[in-house]
């Protein structure tokens, strides 16, 4: 399958067959990595990594994946670039596209990464925007397929705030690939209605289903995958913590939730996670609100059915597949 020259901005742009191809390529790269087989098929090329939002997993995954493919990387953070300040996004894209073979962007609005893609002339990869997180989706799908041996017919329940990049992207990924998707949250935290309708169309073609519910026990019953994310995203004001904790605490992933799920259910989380007080923010919120855990209990996070670190590792293998395929395998 030829994906050379393609951008990777959202899974809406990719067919189920193309997504499967990327998963297969990632699995092949993962096997070669474990066996020490080199895959430096893009030796001599260079990529720019733009991070308006900082990250551990995304940055490390792109840098190691690029290195494994033989490429050099330049990391650009807000303090070290003029994007959007002294230089427009379009001009930045045209400059970087003359120097680099590919550009990654992690930051704010989806319109920014789309404008970069319109002007760069080289593949642009979305490392996360407010609306979508497609590289995380490939890691999640690969992790689910590795564990269950299939994707079709798997029931995935996303608990918490389903309005932004994780809820949106999981709903797209599941509906395209034949997984039954459930958003389990208060109604005001449901995904955008227009996107829900679009995903129902994908689901009609794949045999998937989409359910929106505020009932935790009904929503998680017989689930194969229970998924959550932090309740407050980077860049959101501090005052939203109180509202989110009040609204979403009933949707915390607990041992009771996992017991209600299907036999053999797994827990996934894109990380970082506030499952204890061992982080600066976690400690601050614990002192402020008198809680020791937020979106998931430590019991669940540390349980054998928690596959969050398999999932984190798979970020690198799937990102490697995206870069390799769009630059030409």
Sine and cosine of phi, psi and omega as CSV:
sin_phi,cos_phi,sin_psi,cos_psi,sin_omega,cos_omega
0.00,0.00,0.74,-0.67,-0.09,-1.00
-0.98,-0.20,0.95,-0.32,0.07,-1.00
-0.93,-0.37,0.22,0.97,-0.06,-1.00
-0.86,0.51,0.73,-0.68,0.03,-1.00
1.00,0.05,-0.09,1.00,-0.03,-1.00
-0.98,0.20,0.56,-0.83,0.20,-0.98
-0.99,0.14,0.31,-0.95,0.07,-1.00
-0.77,-0.64,1.00,0.07,-0.14,-0.99
-0.95,-0.31,-0.56,0.83,0.04,-1.00
-0.30,-0.95,0.50,-0.87,0.02,-1.00
-0.94,0.35,-0.17,0.99,0.12,-0.99
-0.86,0.51,-0.45,0.89,-0.06,-1.00
-1.00,0.10,-0.07,1.00,-0.11,-0.99
-0.87,-0.50,0.64,-0.77,0.03,-1.00
-0.98,0.19,0.33,-0.95,0.09,-1.00
-0.82,0.57,-0.59,0.81,0.01,-1.00
-0.92,0.39,-0.64,0.77,0.02,-1.00
-0.93,0.36,-0.63,0.78,0.04,-1.00
-0.90,0.43,-0.68,0.73,0.04,-1.00
-0.87,0.49,-0.66,0.75,0.04,-1.00
-0.86,0.51,-0.70,0.71,0.01,-1.00
-0.90,0.43,-0.63,0.78,0.05,-1.00
-0.91,0.42,-0.67,0.74,0.03,-1.00
-0.90,0.44,-0.66,0.75,0.02,-1.00
-0.90,0.43,-0.67,0.75,0.03,-1.00
-0.88,0.47,-0.68,0.74,0.03,-1.00
-0.88,0.47,-0.63,0.78,0.03,-1.00
-0.91,0.41,-0.70,0.72,0.04,-1.00
-0.89,0.45,-0.63,0.78,0.01,-1.00
-0.89,0.46,-0.70,0.72,0.02,-1.00
-0.88,0.47,-0.68,0.73,0.01,-1.00
-0.91,0.42,-0.62,0.78,0.03,-1.00
-0.87,0.49,-0.71,0.71,-0.01,-1.00
-0.90,0.43,-0.52,0.85,-0.03,-1.00
-1.00,-0.02,-0.05,1.00,-0.01,-1.00
0.97,0.26,0.41,0.91,0.00,-1.00
-1.00,0.02,0.86,-0.52,-0.04,-1.00
-0.91,0.41,0.53,-0.85,0.04,-1.00
-0.73,-0.68,0.57,0.82,-0.10,-0.99
-0.98,0.21,0.88,0.48,-0.09,-1.00
-0.98,0.18,-0.17,0.99,0.01,-1.00
-0.88,-0.48,0.61,0.79,0.01,-1.00
-0.85,0.53,0.74,-0.68,0.04,-1.00
1.00,-0.10,-0.19,0.98,0.04,-1.00
-1.00,0.02,0.26,-0.97,-0.03,-1.00
-0.66,-0.75,0.56,-0.83,0.03,-1.00
-0.77,-0.64,0.53,-0.85,0.05,-1.00
-0.98,-0.19,0.70,-0.71,-0.01,-1.00
-0.90,-0.45,0.97,-0.25,-0.03,-1.00
-1.00,-0.09,0.87,-0.50,-0.02,-1.00
-0.84,-0.55,1.00,-0.07,0.15,-0.99
-0.99,0.16,-0.34,0.94,0.19,-0.98
-0.89,-0.46,0.76,-0.65,-0.03,-1.00
-0.95,0.32,0.28,-0.96,-0.03,-1.00
-0.29,-0.96,0.47,-0.88,0.18,-0.98
-1.00,-0.08,-0.88,0.48,-0.10,-0.99
-0.90,0.44,-0.71,0.70,-0.08,-1.00
-0.91,0.40,-0.72,0.69,0.00,-1.00
-0.89,0.46,-0.77,0.64,-0.03,-1.00
-0.88,0.48,-0.64,0.77,-0.02,-1.00
-0.90,0.44,-0.72,0.70,0.00,-1.00
-0.92,0.39,-0.66,0.76,-0.05,-1.00
-0.93,0.38,-0.71,0.71,-0.01,-1.00
-0.94,0.35,-0.66,0.75,0.02,-1.00
-0.87,0.49,-0.70,0.71,0.02,-1.00
-0.89,0.46,-0.69,0.72,0.01,-1.00
-0.87,0.48,-0.70,0.71,0.02,-1.00
-0.87,0.49,-0.54,0.84,0.02,-1.00
-0.99,0.14,-0.03,1.00,0.04,-1.00
1.00,-0.05,0.16,0.99,-0.12,-0.99
-0.99,-0.17,0.42,-0.91,0.16,-0.99
-1.00,-0.05,0.38,-0.93,0.00,-1.00
-0.75,-0.66,0.53,-0.85,0.18,-0.98
-0.83,-0.55,0.85,-0.52,-0.02,-1.00
-1.00,-0.05,0.84,-0.54,-0.02,-1.00
-0.88,-0.47,0.91,-0.41,0.08,-1.00
-0.96,-0.29,0.16,-0.99,-0.06,-1.00
-0.80,0.59,-0.61,0.79,-0.04,-1.00
-0.95,0.30,-0.29,0.96,-0.09,-1.00
-0.91,-0.42,0.23,0.97,0.08,-1.00
-0.61,-0.79,0.28,-0.96,-0.02,-1.00
-0.96,-0.29,0.23,0.97,-0.07,-1.00
-0.86,0.50,0.83,-0.55,0.05,-1.00
0.98,0.18,-0.14,0.99,0.00,-1.00
-0.97,-0.25,-0.98,0.22,0.03,-1.00
-1.00,-0.05,-0.22,0.98,-0.03,-1.00
-0.71,-0.70,0.72,-0.69,-0.02,-1.00
-0.92,0.39,0.31,-0.95,0.04,-1.00
-0.89,0.47,-0.66,0.75,0.00,-1.00
-0.89,0.46,-0.70,0.72,0.00,-1.00
-0.92,0.39,-0.66,0.76,0.06,-1.00
-0.85,0.53,-0.71,0.71,-0.01,-1.00
-0.88,0.48,-0.68,0.73,-0.04,-1.00
-0.93,0.37,-0.54,0.84,0.08,-1.00
-0.94,0.34,-0.79,0.61,-0.06,-1.00
-0.90,0.43,-0.56,0.83,0.02,-1.00
-0.91,0.41,-0.37,0.93,0.06,-1.00
-0.99,0.14,-0.35,0.94,-0.12,-0.99
-0.97,-0.24,-0.58,0.81,-0.12,-0.99
-0.90,-0.43,0.40,-0.91,0.05,-1.00
-1.00,0.07,-0.25,0.97,0.02,-1.00
-0.33,-0.95,0.39,-0.92,-0.05,-1.00
-0.71,-0.71,0.79,-0.62,0.15,-0.99
-0.98,-0.22,0.61,-0.79,0.07,-1.00
-0.76,-0.66,0.76,-0.65,0.11,-0.99
-0.76,-0.65,0.88,-0.47,-0.05,-1.00
-0.11,-0.99,-0.81,-0.58,-0.23,-0.97
-0.97,-0.24,-0.93,-0.36,-0.14,-0.99
-0.92,0.39,0.57,-0.82,0.06,-1.00
-0.86,0.51,-0.49,0.87,-0.01,-1.00
-0.89,0.46,-0.42,0.91,0.00,-1.00
-0.94,0.33,-0.76,0.65,-0.01,-1.00
-0.92,0.40,-0.52,0.85,0.04,-1.00
-0.94,0.34,-0.58,0.81,0.06,-1.00
-0.93,0.36,-0.64,0.77,0.09,-1.00
-0.83,0.55,-0.70,0.71,-0.04,-1.00
-0.91,0.42,-0.58,0.81,-0.01,-1.00
-0.91,0.41,-0.49,0.87,-0.16,-0.99
-0.93,-0.37,-0.22,0.98,-0.16,-0.99
-0.96,0.28,-0.62,0.79,-0.07,-1.00
0.98,0.22,0.05,1.00,0.09,-1.00
-0.72,-0.69,0.29,-0.96,0.00,-1.00
-0.86,0.52,0.68,-0.74,0.06,-1.00
-0.88,-0.47,0.72,-0.70,-0.08,-1.00
-0.88,-0.47,0.74,-0.67,-0.01,-1.00
-1.00,0.08,0.94,-0.34,0.05,-1.00
-1.00,0.05,-0.14,0.99,0.11,-0.99
0.47,-0.88,0.74,-0.67,0.23,-0.97
-0.78,-0.63,0.06,-1.00,0.03,-1.00
-0.85,0.52,-0.54,0.84,-0.13,-0.99
-1.00,-0.09,-0.55,0.83,-0.14,-0.99
-0.62,-0.78,0.47,-0.88,0.02,-1.00
-0.62,-0.79,0.93,0.36,-0.16,-0.99
-0.93,0.37,-0.53,0.85,0.02,-1.00
-0.92,0.40,-0.56,0.83,0.07,-1.00
-0.89,0.45,-0.59,0.81,-0.03,-1.00
-0.89,0.45,-0.66,0.75,0.02,-1.00
-0.90,0.44,-0.65,0.76,0.05,-1.00
-0.88,0.47,-0.67,0.74,0.00,-1.00
-0.91,0.42,-0.72,0.69,-0.01,-1.00
-0.89,0.45,-0.65,0.76,0.02,-1.00
-0.90,0.43,-0.65,0.76,0.01,-1.00
-0.90,0.44,-0.69,0.72,0.02,-1.00
-0.90,0.44,-0.71,0.71,-0.02,-1.00
-0.91,0.43,-0.62,0.78,0.03,-1.00
-0.89,0.46,-0.64,0.77,-0.10,-1.00
-0.98,0.20,-0.69,0.72,-0.10,-0.99
-0.99,-0.17,-0.26,0.97,-0.03,-1.00
0.99,0.16,0.07,1.00,-0.01,-1.00
-0.30,-0.95,0.18,-0.98,0.13,-0.99
-0.90,-0.45,-0.71,0.70,-0.07,-1.00
-0.86,0.51,0.72,-0.70,0.05,-1.00
1.00,0.06,-0.12,0.99,0.06,-1.00
-0.95,0.31,0.67,-0.74,0.07,-1.00
-0.98,-0.18,0.89,-0.46,0.01,-1.00
-0.92,-0.38,0.79,-0.61,0.02,-1.00
-0.92,-0.39,0.85,-0.53,0.07,-1.00
-0.98,-0.20,0.84,-0.54,-0.05,-1.00
-0.94,-0.35,0.74,-0.67,0.04,-1.00
0.84,-0.54,-0.59,-0.81,-0.05,-1.00
-1.00,0.08,0.97,-0.26,-0.10,-1.00
-0.99,-0.12,0.30,0.95,-0.10,-0.99
-1.00,0.03,-0.27,0.96,-0.18,-0.98
-0.90,-0.44,-0.48,-0.88,-0.23,-0.97
-0.85,0.53,-0.66,0.75,-0.07,-1.00
-0.96,0.29,-0.75,0.67,0.04,-1.00
-0.87,0.49,-0.71,0.70,0.02,-1.00
-0.86,0.51,-0.77,0.64,-0.13,-0.99
-0.94,0.33,-0.61,0.79,0.05,-1.00
-0.91,0.43,-0.62,0.78,0.03,-1.00
-0.90,0.44,-0.66,0.75,0.04,-1.00
-0.90,0.43,-0.76,0.65,-0.06,-1.00
-0.87,0.48,-0.72,0.70,-0.02,-1.00
-0.90,0.43,-0.73,0.69,-0.07,-1.00
-0.92,0.40,-0.53,0.85,0.03,-1.00
-0.96,0.26,-0.57,0.82,-0.17,-0.99
-0.97,-0.23,0.13,0.99,0.13,-0.99
1.00,0.05,0.30,0.95,0.09,-1.00
-1.00,-0.05,0.60,-0.80,0.08,-1.00
-0.99,0.17,0.85,-0.53,-0.09,-1.00
-0.96,-0.28,0.73,-0.69,0.08,-1.00
-0.81,-0.59,0.83,-0.56,0.19,-0.98
-0.99,-0.11,0.90,-0.43,-0.05,-1.00
-0.93,-0.36,0.97,-0.25,-0.15,-0.99
-0.23,-0.97,0.26,-0.97,0.19,-0.98
-0.86,0.51,0.50,-0.87,-0.11,-0.99
-0.83,0.56,-0.58,0.81,-0.04,-1.00
-0.94,0.34,-0.17,0.99,0.04,-1.00
-0.97,-0.24,0.21,0.98,0.06,-1.00
-0.94,0.35,0.40,-0.92,0.05,-1.00
-0.91,0.42,0.26,-0.97,0.03,-1.00
-0.85,0.53,0.71,-0.70,-0.10,-1.00
-0.88,0.48,-0.61,0.79,0.00,-1.00
-0.91,0.41,-0.64,0.77,0.02,-1.00
-0.94,0.35,-0.60,0.80,0.06,-1.00
-0.86,0.52,-0.69,0.72,0.00,-1.00
-0.90,0.44,-0.67,0.74,0.03,-1.00
-0.88,0.48,-0.66,0.75,-0.01,-1.00
-0.95,0.32,-0.50,0.87,0.09,-1.00
-0.90,0.45,-0.54,0.84,0.06,-1.00
-0.93,0.36,-0.68,0.73,0.09,-1.00
-0.86,0.51,-0.69,0.73,-0.06,-1.00
-0.90,0.44,-0.58,0.81,0.02,-1.00
-0.88,0.47,-0.55,0.83,0.00,-1.00
-0.98,0.18,-0.52,0.85,-0.11,-0.99
-0.99,-0.11,-0.22,0.98,-0.07,-1.00
1.00,0.05,0.21,0.98,0.01,-1.00
-1.00,0.08,0.06,-1.00,0.10,-0.99
-0.68,-0.73,0.39,-0.92,0.04,-1.00
-0.79,-0.62,0.80,-0.61,-0.01,-1.00
-0.78,-0.62,0.72,-0.70,0.11,-0.99
-0.90,-0.44,0.82,-0.57,-0.04,-1.00
-0.54,-0.84,0.48,-0.88,0.12,-0.99
-0.97,-0.26,0.14,0.99,-0.04,-1.00
-0.99,-0.16,0.95,-0.32,-0.10,-0.99
-0.89,0.46,-0.75,0.66,-0.07,-1.00
-0.93,0.38,-0.65,0.76,0.04,-1.00
-0.93,0.37,-0.65,0.76,-0.06,-1.00
-0.92,0.39,-0.60,0.80,-0.08,-1.00
-1.00,-0.07,-0.08,1.00,-0.03,-1.00
-0.86,0.51,0.78,-0.62,0.04,-1.00
0.89,0.45,0.38,0.93,0.05,-1.00
-0.93,0.37,0.56,-0.83,0.13,-0.99
-1.00,-0.03,-0.57,0.82,-0.02,-1.00
-0.75,-0.66,0.80,-0.60,0.15,-0.99
-0.94,-0.35,0.81,-0.59,-0.16,-0.99
-0.79,-0.61,0.64,-0.77,0.12,-0.99
-0.55,-0.83,0.10,-1.00,-0.01,-1.00
-0.55,-0.84,0.20,-0.98,0.07,-1.00
-0.85,0.52,0.47,-0.88,-0.08,-1.00
-0.99,0.11,-0.35,0.94,0.00,-1.00
-0.80,-0.60,0.82,-0.57,-0.06,-1.00
-1.00,0.04,0.30,-0.95,0.06,-1.00
-0.85,0.53,0.69,-0.73,0.05,-1.00
1.00,-0.05,-0.20,0.98,0.03,-1.00
-0.99,0.16,0.54,-0.84,-0.06,-1.00
-0.92,0.40,0.43,-0.90,-0.07,-1.00
-0.88,0.48,-0.50,0.86,-0.10,-1.00
-0.93,0.36,-0.25,0.97,-0.01,-1.00
-0.97,0.23,-0.25,0.97,-0.03,-1.00
-0.84,0.55,-0.74,0.67,-0.07,-1.00
-0.87,0.49,-0.70,0.71,-0.01,-1.00
-0.90,0.44,-0.71,0.71,-0.04,-1.00
-0.91,0.41,-0.68,0.73,0.00,-1.00
-0.89,0.46,-0.66,0.75,0.03,-1.00
-0.90,0.43,-0.72,0.70,-0.09,-1.00
-0.97,0.24,-0.57,0.82,-0.20,-0.98
-0.97,-0.24,-0.16,0.99,0.04,-1.00
-0.82,0.58,-0.62,0.78,0.07,-1.00
-0.89,0.45,-0.24,0.97,-0.03,-1.00
-0.96,-0.28,0.27,0.96,0.12,-0.99
-0.89,0.45,0.62,-0.78,0.05,-1.00
-0.99,0.12,0.92,-0.40,-0.06,-1.00
-0.88,-0.47,0.08,-1.00,0.09,-1.00
-0.87,0.49,-0.58,0.82,0.02,-1.00
-0.91,0.41,-0.62,0.78,0.05,-1.00
-0.89,0.45,-0.72,0.70,-0.02,-1.00
-0.92,0.39,-0.56,0.83,0.05,-1.00
-0.92,0.38,-0.49,0.87,0.03,-1.00
-0.97,0.23,-0.39,0.92,0.02,-1.00
-0.95,0.32,0.04,-1.00,-0.04,-1.00
-0.94,0.35,0.34,-0.94,0.11,-0.99
-0.86,0.51,0.75,-0.66,0.01,-1.00
0.99,0.13,0.20,0.98,0.01,-1.00
-0.91,0.42,0.51,-0.86,0.05,-1.00
-0.88,-0.48,0.37,-0.93,0.05,-1.00
-0.94,-0.33,0.72,-0.69,0.05,-1.00
-0.80,-0.60,0.47,-0.88,0.00,-1.00
-0.40,-0.92,0.72,-0.69,-0.06,-1.00
-0.97,0.24,-0.23,0.97,0.05,-1.00
0.92,0.40,0.48,-0.88,0.05,1.00
-0.96,0.27,0.30,-0.96,-0.09,-1.00
-0.80,-0.60,0.62,-0.78,0.10,-1.00
-0.99,-0.15,0.96,0.29,-0.01,-1.00
-0.98,-0.18,-0.02,1.00,0.05,-1.00
-0.38,-0.92,-0.20,-0.98,-0.05,-1.00
-0.95,-0.31,0.42,0.91,-0.10,-0.99
-1.00,-0.02,0.27,0.96,0.10,-0.99
-0.84,-0.54,0.34,-0.94,-0.01,-1.00
-0.87,0.49,-0.75,0.67,-0.02,-1.00
-0.93,0.37,-0.67,0.74,0.02,-1.00
-0.85,0.52,-0.68,0.74,0.02,-1.00
-0.91,0.42,-0.69,0.73,0.01,-1.00
-0.88,0.48,-0.72,0.70,-0.01,-1.00
-0.93,0.36,-0.56,0.83,0.05,-1.00
-0.89,0.45,-0.70,0.72,0.02,-1.00
-0.93,0.38,-0.60,0.80,-0.07,-1.00
-0.96,0.28,-0.63,0.77,-0.12,-0.99
-0.91,-0.41,-0.01,1.00,0.04,-1.00
0.93,0.36,0.60,0.80,0.01,-1.00
-0.83,-0.57,0.45,-0.89,0.03,-1.00
-0.93,-0.36,-0.19,0.98,0.00,-1.00
-0.59,-0.80,0.45,-0.89,0.04,-1.00
-0.89,-0.45,-0.99,-0.15,-0.18,-0.98
-0.95,0.31,-0.34,0.94,0.01,-1.00
-0.53,-0.85,0.57,-0.82,0.05,-1.00
-0.98,0.20,0.42,-0.91,0.03,-1.00
-0.89,0.45,-0.54,0.84,0.04,-1.00
-0.84,0.54,-0.70,0.71,0.00,-1.00
-0.96,0.29,-0.72,0.70,-0.07,-1.00
-0.85,0.53,-0.62,0.79,-0.07,-1.00
-1.00,-0.08,0.06,1.00,-0.05,-1.00
-0.96,0.29,0.38,-0.93,0.04,-1.00
-0.86,0.51,-0.47,0.88,0.00,-1.00
-0.99,0.16,-0.04,1.00,0.08,-1.00
-0.99,0.16,0.87,-0.49,-0.05,-1.00
-0.93,-0.36,0.47,0.88,-0.14,-0.99
-0.92,0.39,-0.49,0.87,-0.03,-1.00
-1.00,0.08,-0.45,0.89,0.23,-0.97
-0.88,0.48,-0.70,0.71,-0.01,-1.00
-0.88,0.48,-0.70,0.72,-0.01,-1.00
-0.90,0.44,-0.67,0.74,0.04,-1.00
-0.88,0.47,-0.63,0.78,-0.06,-1.00
-0.92,0.38,-0.26,0.96,0.12,-0.99
-0.83,0.55,-0.70,0.71,-0.06,-1.00
-0.92,0.39,-0.69,0.73,-0.04,-1.00
-0.92,0.39,-0.63,0.77,-0.02,-1.00
-0.97,0.26,-0.60,0.80,0.08,-1.00
-0.90,0.44,-0.62,0.79,0.06,-1.00
-0.87,0.50,-0.66,0.75,0.02,-1.00
-0.90,0.44,-0.68,0.74,0.00,-1.00
-0.89,0.46,-0.75,0.67,-0.01,-1.00
-0.90,0.43,-0.72,0.70,-0.03,-1.00
-0.88,0.48,-0.71,0.71,-0.07,-1.00
-0.93,0.37,-0.68,0.74,-0.07,-1.00
-0.98,0.20,-0.32,0.95,0.11,-0.99
-1.00,-0.04,-0.19,0.98,0.05,-1.00
0.96,-0.29,0.97,-0.23,0.00,-1.00
-0.95,0.31,0.00,0.00,0.00,0.00
